[in-house]
Amino acid sequence: MRKRGSYRPRGREEEPYKVNRKIRAREVRVVGDNVKVDIYSIDEALKMAEEQNLDLVEISPKADPPVCKIIDYSKFKYEQKKKQKEIKAKAQKTVIKEIRFGPNTDDHDFNFKLNHAKKFLKDGAKLKVYVHFVGRTIVFKDRGELLLLRFASELEEYGKVEQMPKMEGKRMNLYMAPKATAK
């Protein structure tokens, strides 16, 4: 059984701000362009908004009294969406690159993968370096650990170790992050 008043139509998200007649406060602090910032009754504030052919939008409902702004609501929503997009675009995306070794990896392969790792760390990506033990090679855990420690020491000037070699199932993992570069 559903609680009374909990119905929300599908596909529509609830408006984040109360607008015009949906504002329930008796008095509000009104801000906006061409408006004297002061506390008005809700009826006066709505009248002021109507005179300017704009909407009364409740910006800060938790304030005492609630803060409302006289603006064009659709334009306001567009601006908010734009800000959110901008914040999302500026957020740094973490890329994790994986490098796989076998316990019997030769020097040439090691150096080849080392050069790739240097490039990844320079580009700002994190590294997940692991030795994969297949079948009976699991008896060479010590070789795998030495390989990962050597790899980490070779990359010391490019990045720092986040997690030392650790066995997880048939893999021994080592995590590295790029060193912070001064901008």
Summary of the structure (lengths in Angstrom):
residues: 183
radius of gyration: 29.7
end to end distance: 58.2
largest distance: 82.7
contacts: 449
relative contact order: 0.10
helix: 37%
strand: 29%
